Amino acid sequence: MHRPGFSFFHGTAWSKVLVETYGYTPLFLAADNSFLPLMEVASRLTGRRGIALPFTDECAPPGADRPIFGNLFQAALALGRERGWRSVECRGGANLLDDATASLSFYGHALDLGADENARWKRLEVSARRAVRKAEGEGVRVEILTSEAAVRDFYCLQCLTRRRHGLPPQPLPFFLNIQKHILSQNQGFVAVADAGGKKIAAAVFFHLGGRAVYKYGASDFAWQHLRPNQLVMWTAMQWLARQGATQLDLGKTSLANAGLRRFKLNLGAAERKIEYMKFDLRHGRFVTETDGVSGWHNRVFRRLPLPLARLAGRLLYKHWA
């Protein structure tokens, strides 16, 4: 847990969620006190492939240098050929392979939680501070919760948010497994914003060994004028700091998503680049891809009734990985 680069996603809880929800096969490779966590995705739509790790923002081998990661990656390619994979994808670590070409690039952001509350407050941009004060002044209240009921409240908001973005929501069992394997084990929580008894925003956080991750956020856009998202983030930052967390990773952001990038920078986050790499085993080379977050499918999913969007999520996410 103290090795450089170790994050929540390298722990067993996240792997349990992926295996139990989607039926992926875990295949972890170890070398020289480091390891590469892999999941085999066997899909009739997208083929059989190895991913480190599905639905993970960043998951490079902890403590690995170039020689160590080179050995792990070559072992992954050999394993993939043996098991008939189409490709091997690593979400992070492209800078540790001399001949690697990034398949996808994202912005990554992280907040330093180590300072006192006053210093954290001053690191917020003026607009973020104003939003927090507005939410508080309008009577918005945020609770830190780990219950299944809180997860279900988040899921309802997530369905609204994903439809607004033109994407299907992840299936409910995925979030229920997060509650079962992560939240109930004191490795995460849901921060839920309430206004007059109505749940208007929520976010899911994970934490392990002093490092925390903001994983999912959702809100009811009809209440956006109350600025609940900023208060959710500020409340979570304060709670995590009191629990001893020193860093909050804000996950990946699409290069095209200027609004989300601005939201994270306004919280005082430091920015970096996250690069994925994908090796096509059929053609023996690294390949590049396009970020599929936007396209014609957004128009389709925005028009779908919520029950159909939920069904699409249940059917598709296992294959997307």
C-alpha positions in Angstrom: 0.0 0.0 0.0 3.0 2.3 0.5 4.7 1.6 -2.9 4.8 4.6 -5.2 1.9 4.6 -7.6 -0.3 2.3 -5.4 -3.9 3.4 -5.5 -7.3 2.1 -4.4 -7.8 0.3 -7.7 -4.8 -2.0 -7.0 -6.7 -3.4 -4.0 -8.9 -6.5 -3.9 -12.2 -4.6 -3.3 -12.4 -3.1 -6.8 -11.5 -6.4 -8.4 -14.3 -8.1 -6.4 -16.8 -5.5 -7.8 -15.7 -6.1 -11.4 -15.8 -9.9 -11.1 -19.1 -10.1 -9.3 -20.8 -7.6 -11.6 -19.5 -8.5 -15.0 -18.0 -12.0 -14.6 -14.5 -10.9 -15.7 -11.6 -13.3 -15.0 -8.9 -11.8 -12.8 -5.3 -12.6 -13.9 -2.7 -10.7 -11.9 1.0 -10.8 -13.0 3.7 -10.2 -10.4 7.4 -9.4 -10.9 10.1 -7.8 -8.7 7.8 -6.5 -5.9 5.4 -5.0 -8.4 2.3 -6.4 -10.2 0.0 -5.8 -13.2 -3.7 -6.4 -12.4 -5.5 -7.7 -15.4 -9.1 -8.7 -16.1 -9.9 -11.0 -19.0 -13.0 -9.6 -20.8 -14.7 -12.3 -22.9 -17.3 -10.6 -25.1 -19.1 -11.7 -28.2 -19.4 -8.1 -29.3 -15.8 -6.8 -28.6 -13.8 -10.0 -28.5 -11.6 -11.5 -25.8 -9.0 -9.1 -24.4 -7.0 -8.2 -21.3 -7.5 -4.9 -19.6 -5.7 -3.4 -16.6 -8.3 -2.6 -15.4 -11.8 -2.2 -16.7 -13.7 1.0 -15.6 -10.5 2.2 -13.9 -9.2 5.8 -14.5 -5.6 4.9 -14.0 -3.9 1.7 -12.9 -0.2 1.5 -13.7 1.9 -1.2 -11.9 2.8 0.3 -8.5 6.5 0.8 -7.8 7.5 -0.3 -11.3 10.4 1.2 -13.3 11.0 0.7 -17.0 12.7 -2.7 -16.7 10.1 -4.1 -14.3 7.1 -2.8 -16.3 8.7 -4.0 -19.5 8.9 -7.5 -18.1 5.3 -7.4 -16.8 4.0 -6.1 -20.2 5.8 -8.8 -22.1 4.3 -11.4 -19.7 0.9 -9.9 -20.4 1.4 -10.2 -24.1 2.5 -13.8 -23.8 -0.5 -14.6 -21.6 -2.8 -12.9 -24.1 -1.4 -15.0 -27.0 -1.9 -18.1 -24.9 -5.5 -17.2 -24.1 -6.5 -16.0 -27.5 -6.9 -12.3 -26.7 -7.3 -9.7 -29.4 -5.4 -7.0 -27.4 -3.8 -6.0 -24.1 -4.7 -2.6 -22.7 -3.0 -0.8 -19.8 -4.6 2.3 -18.3 -1.4 4.2 -17.3 2.3 3.5 -17.6 2.8 4.4 -21.2 5.8 6.5 -20.2 7.5 3.4 -18.9 7.7 1.6 -22.3 10.1 3.1 -24.8 8.3 2.0 -27.9 4.7 2.5 -26.7 2.2 4.8 -28.4 -0.6 6.2 -26.3 -4.0 4.8 -27.5 -6.0 7.5 -25.6 -5.0 10.5 -23.6 -6.9 12.3 -20.8 -6.4 15.0 -18.2 -5.8 13.8 -14.6 -6.3 16.0 -11.6 -5.4 15.6 -7.9 -5.9 17.7 -4.8 -3.5 18.0 -1.9 -5.4 17.5 1.3 -2.4 17.7 3.6 -2.7 21.4 4.5 -5.1 22.8 7.1 -8.7 23.8 6.3 -7.8 27.4 5.8 -5.1 26.6 3.3 -7.4 24.2 1.4 -10.1 26.9 1.3 -7.7 29.4 -0.1 -6.6 27.0 -2.9 -10.2 27.0 -4.2 -10.8 29.5 -7.0 -13.0 32.4 -6.1 -15.9 31.0 -8.2 -15.7 27.7 -6.3 -15.7 29.4 -2.9 -18.7 31.5 -4.0 -20.6 28.4 -5.1 -19.9 26.6 -1.7 -21.2 29.6 0.2 -24.3 29.9 -2.0 -25.2 26.3 -1.5 -24.8 26.6 2.3 -26.8 29.9 2.2 -29.6 28.2 0.3 -29.9 25.5 2.9 -28.2 22.7 1.0 -26.9 20.0 3.4 -24.4 17.2 2.6 -24.2 13.9 4.4 -21.4 11.3 4.3 -23.2 7.9 4.0 -22.3 4.3 3.3 -25.8 2.7 3.2 -27.5 0.9 0.3 -30.2 3.6 0.5 -27.6 6.2 -0.2 -26.3 4.2 -3.2 -29.8 3.9 -4.6 -30.3 7.7 -4.2 -27.0 8.2 -6.1 -28.1 5.8 -8.8 -31.4 7.8 -9.4 -29.3 10.9 -9.9 -26.8 9.1 -12.0 -29.5 8.0 -14.4 -30.6 11.6 -14.9 -27.0 12.8 -15.4 -26.1 10.1 -17.9 -29.2 10.8 -19.9 -28.2 14.5 -20.0 -24.8 13.5 -21.3 -26.3 11.1 -23.8 -24.9 7.9 -22.2 -26.6 4.9 -20.6 -26.1 4.6 -16.8 -24.0 1.8 -15.4 -26.2 -1.1 -14.1 -27.6 -0.8 -10.6 -25.9 -4.1 -9.5 -22.5 -2.5 -10.2 -23.2 0.2 -7.6 -24.8 -2.3 -5.2 -21.6 -4.3 -5.4 -19.6 -1.1 -4.7 -21.7 -0.7 -1.5 -21.1 -4.4 -0.6 -17.4 -4.7 -1.2 -16.2 -1.1 -0.7 -18.5 1.2 1.2 -19.5 -1.3 3.8 -15.8 -2.1 4.4 -15.0 1.5 5.3 -13.1 2.1 2.0 -15.6 4.6 0.5 -18.7 6.6 0.9 -21.5 8.5 -0.9 -21.7 12.3 -0.3 -25.4 13.2 -0.7 -26.7 16.8 -1.0 -30.2 17.5 0.2 -32.4 20.6 -0.3 -35.6 20.6 1.6 -35.8 16.8 1.8 -35.0 16.3 -1.9 -31.7 14.6 -3.0 -30.2 16.9 -5.6 -26.6 15.8 -6.0 -24.3 13.0 -4.9 -20.8 11.7 -5.5 -19.1 8.4 -4.8 -15.6 8.4 -3.3 -13.1 5.6 -2.5 -10.2 5.8 0.0 -7.3 3.5 1.0 -3.9 4.2 2.7 -4.2 8.0 2.8 -5.2 8.3 -0.8 -8.7 8.9 -2.0 -10.5 8.8 -5.3 -13.5 10.8 -6.6 -15.1 8.2 -8.8 -18.6 9.2 -9.8 -20.7 12.3 -9.5 -24.3 13.0 -10.4 -27.0 15.7 -9.9 -30.4 16.9 -10.8 -29.8 19.7 -13.2 -33.1 21.4 -12.2 -31.3 22.3 -8.9 -28.0 23.3 -10.5 -28.6 27.0 -9.5 -28.0 26.0 -5.9 -24.5 24.8 -6.7 -24.7 21.5 -4.8 -21.8 19.8 -6.6 -19.3 22.3 -5.2 -20.6 21.8 -1.7 -20.5 18.0 -2.2 -16.8 18.2 -3.2 -15.9 20.6 -0.4 -17.6 18.5 2.3 -15.9 15.3 1.0 -12.5 17.0 1.0 -13.0 18.1 4.6 -14.2 14.7 5.7 -11.3 12.9 4.0 -8.7 15.2 5.5 -10.1 14.6 9.0 -9.8 10.8 8.3 -6.1 11.3 7.5 -6.2 11.3 3.7 -3.5 13.4 2.1 -4.5 13.3 -1.5 -7.8 13.2 -3.5 -7.5 12.0 -7.1 -10.3 13.5 -9.2 -10.1 10.8 -11.9 -9.7 11.3 -15.7 -11.3 14.0 -17.8 -11.8 13.8 -21.6 -9.6 16.3 -23.4 -12.8 17.6 -25.0 -14.6 18.2 -21.8 -13.7 21.7 -21.0 -16.4 22.2 -18.4 -15.4 19.2 -16.2 -11.8 20.2 -16.5 -12.6 23.7 -15.3 -14.6 22.4 -12.4 -11.7 20.3 -11.2 -9.1 23.1 -11.7 -11.4 25.5 -9.8 -11.1 23.2 -6.8 -7.3 23.8 -6.7 -6.3 20.6 -8.4 -2.9 20.0 -10.0 -3.2 18.7 -13.6 -1.3 15.9 -15.3 -1.7 13.8 -18.4 -3.0 10.2 -18.2 -2.2 8.0 -21.2 -3.6 4.5 -22.0 -1.9 2.1 -24.3 -3.3 -0.8 -26.3 -1.4 -3.5 -28.0 -3.1 -5.3 -30.9 -2.0 -8.9 -30.6 -3.4 -9.8 -34.1 -1.2 -7.3 -35.8 1.7 -7.0 -33.3 1.6 -3.3 -32.8 0.4 -0.5 -30.5 -2.8 1.2 -31.8 -4.5 4.5 -31.3 -8.2 5.0 -30.6 -10.7 7.9 -30.5 -12.4 8.9 -27.2 -15.9 7.4 -27.6 -17.5 9.7 -25.0 -19.1 11.8 -27.7 -20.7 11.0 -31.1 -24.0 10.0 -32.7 -24.9 7.7 -29.9 -25.3 10.7 -27.5 -28.4 11.8 -29.5 -29.9 8.3 -29.3 -29.4 7.9 -25.5 -30.7 11.4 -24.7 -34.0 10.4 -26.3 -34.4 7.1 -24.7 -36.9 6.7 -21.8 -35.0 6.0 -18.5 -36.2 2.3 -18.3 -34.7 1.7 -21.8 -31.5 3.6 -20.9 -31.1 1.4 -17.8 -31.6 -1.7 -19.9 -29.0 -0.6 -22.4 -26.6 0.0 -19.6 -27.2 -3.5 -18.2 -26.6 -5.0 -21.7 -23.7 -2.9 -22.9 -21.2 -2.1 -20.1 -19.9 -5.7 -19.7 -18.8 -5.5 -23.4 -17.4 -1.9 -23.2 -15.3 -2.6 -20.1 
